[in-house]
């Protein structure tokens, strides 16, 4: 992804922190430290799971997302460790762009 593009841009494959609010994406791979990977797996963020960013806090704070049927908040740095690919499903119009 181009560093000049901000959150909300569509990418072929990028970190979950770069996905637009309301745009569904399929998890391709988890990276990072073993502690972060274990935490994400325990929270339901797994390869092939559909995730959706529901909201962001201003200033790069936590990101509210849905992984499958689970809602959770993750640090932006942890969301960056989740490699996703946007899907062609419809956007949810009831999503807050910023918390």
C-alpha positions in Angstrom: 0.0 0.0 0.0 1.2 3.5 -0.8 2.3 5.3 2.4 0.5 8.4 1.2 -2.8 6.6 1.2 -4.6 6.7 4.6 -7.1 4.3 6.3 -10.0 3.8 4.0 -8.1 3.1 0.9 -8.7 -0.2 -0.8 -5.6 -2.5 -1.1 -5.0 -5.9 -2.7 -3.5 -7.3 0.5 -2.5 -5.2 3.5 -2.7 -4.9 7.3 -6.1 -4.8 9.0 -5.3 -1.3 10.3 -5.3 0.0 6.7 -8.8 -1.3 5.8 -11.7 1.2 5.5 -14.4 1.1 8.1 -17.2 -1.2 7.1 -15.2 -3.0 4.3 -15.1 -6.7 5.0 -11.8 -8.4 4.6 -10.6 -12.0 4.9 -7.7 -12.8 7.2 -4.8 -14.3 5.2 -2.0 -14.4 7.7 -1.0 -13.4 11.3 2.5 -12.2 12.0 4.3 -10.5 14.9 5.5 -11.9 18.2 4.2 -15.2 19.4 2.4 -13.4 22.3 0.4 -11.2 19.8 -0.4 -14.2 17.5 -1.7 -16.2 20.5 -3.8 -13.3 21.7 -5.3 -12.7 18.2 -6.1 -16.4 17.8 -7.7 -16.5 21.2 -9.9 -13.5 20.3 -11.1 -15.3 17.1 -8.9 -13.5 14.6 -7.8 -16.5 12.5 -6.8 -17.2 8.9 -9.9 -17.4 6.6 -12.0 -15.5 9.1 -13.9 -12.5 7.8 -13.1 -9.3 9.7 -14.6 -5.8 9.5 -13.3 -2.6 11.0 -16.3 -1.0 12.8 -14.6 2.1 14.2 -11.3 3.8 15.0 -10.3 6.1 17.8 -8.6 9.4 16.7 -4.8 9.6 16.7 -4.0 5.9 15.9 -5.6 4.4 19.1 -7.5 1.1 19.4 -9.5 -0.2 16.5 -13.0 -1.7 17.0 -13.5 -4.7 14.8 -15.7 -7.7 14.2 -14.0 -11.1 13.6 -16.7 -13.6 12.6 -19.4 -12.9 15.2 -17.0 -11.6 17.9 -16.6 -7.8 18.6 -13.2 -6.7 20.0 -10.9 -3.8 20.4 -7.2 -4.2 19.3 -4.3 -1.9 19.3 -3.5 -0.4 15.9 0.0 -2.0 16.1 -1.6 -5.4 16.6 -4.1 -4.8 13.7 -1.1 -4.1 11.5 0.1 -7.7 12.2 -3.0 -9.1 10.6 -2.6 -9.4 6.8 -6.0 -9.3 5.1 -7.5 -9.2 1.6 -10.6 -7.1 1.0 -13.7 -9.1 -0.1 -16.4 -8.2 -2.5 -19.2 -8.2 0.1 -21.4 -5.2 0.6 -20.3 -2.5 3.1 -22.3 -2.1 6.2 -23.9 1.4 6.2 -24.4 1.4 10.0 -20.7 1.7 10.8 -19.1 4.6 12.6 -16.0 5.8 10.8 -14.5 7.2 14.1 -15.4 6.5 17.7 
